[in-house]
Amino acid sequence: MTTLNHFLVLSAILFSIGTVGVLVRRNPLIMFMSIELMLNAANLAFVAFSRYLFNLDGQVIVFIVLTVAAAEVAVGLAIIVALFRTRATVNVDEANALKG
Amino acid sequence: MELAIFYVFALGAVIAAIGVVALKNPVYSALSLAAVFVALAALYVLLNAPFIAAAQVMIYAGAILILFLFVIMLLSPETERGIGALPRQRWLAALFGIALVVELAVVLGSAVLPVSRGPFTPEQLARVGDTEAVGALLFTDFLLPFEITSLLLLVAMVGVIVLAKRRG
């Protein structure tokens, strides 16, 4: 029988993998994908709590998080495209000037 | 039986997540991320949330992943050069990652479920229907976040068009 703790530990593992991905990889697109992984881990925790506490607020919050994540990905990718279209390199460590 | 299904999809999600972080080619990472999304959707169905599972597949695997692939293809020749972190940074990041996962797993694995429960037991949910119940909540208790989310989408659309437009 799966308990709440099973899903929470899985959520923790996915979140940690996403964190390590943001810290280790220097390609901005893969960093962004790791952030999406962290968001999905949080979504899993929300839905698990919603099921084990017999409360549907978690599912509604996940619905809103999905929408916010979509908007965030669109804006973030537009920023990456605008930033790395004017520069020759795609190294996040070199993108340190506010005005291109 | 439920435990077996959980372990199958949990293992798939973890392996695909490691693939996202570890694979060199960004296209392979994006496809591995799609596998994570689908595995999580299967887990949502296991958690009596079929509407959220369908929304997850549609929004994440159907829209966000396509957007990622577009940008990867657009920027691909430039993203191949000059990607190297310091070796010590990688080992420190792995160390902190292991510390984080051990700490989180220990705390969350021994967590005790809160006492107060709500009204939506799985039997009740099977009778009412998950989509109808989430929709009813979304338009009554959560009306303000819903409207703010639609405003956020409008702002995101305007921002993306302004950011991605070519100058001149």
Interface residues (C-beta under 8 A of the other chain):
Chain A: M1 T2 L4 N5 H6 F7 L8 V9 L10 S11 A12 I13 L14 F15 S16 I17 G18 T19 V20 G21 L23 V24 R25 R26 N27 P28 L29 I30 F32 M33 S34 E36 L37 N40 N43 L44 V47 A48 S50 R51 Y52 L53 F54 N55 L56 D57 Q59 V60 V62 F63 I64 L66 T67 V68 A69 A70 A71 E72 V73 A74 V75 L77 A78 I79 I80 V81 A82 F84 A88 T89 V90 N91
Chain B: E2 L3 F6 A10 A13 V14 A17 I18 V20 V21 P26 S29 A30 L33 V36 F37 L40 L43 Y44 L46 L47 N48 A49 F51 I52 A55 Q56 I59 Y60 A63 I64 L67 F68 V71 I72 L74 L75 E78 T79 R81 G82 I83 G84 A85 Q89 R90 A93 A94 F96 G97 I98 L100 V101 L104 A105 L108 G109 S110 A111 L113 P114 S116 R117 G118 P119 F120 T121 P122 L125 D130 A133 V134 L137 L138 D141 F142 P145 F146 T149 L152 L153 V155 A156 M157 G159 V160 L163 A164
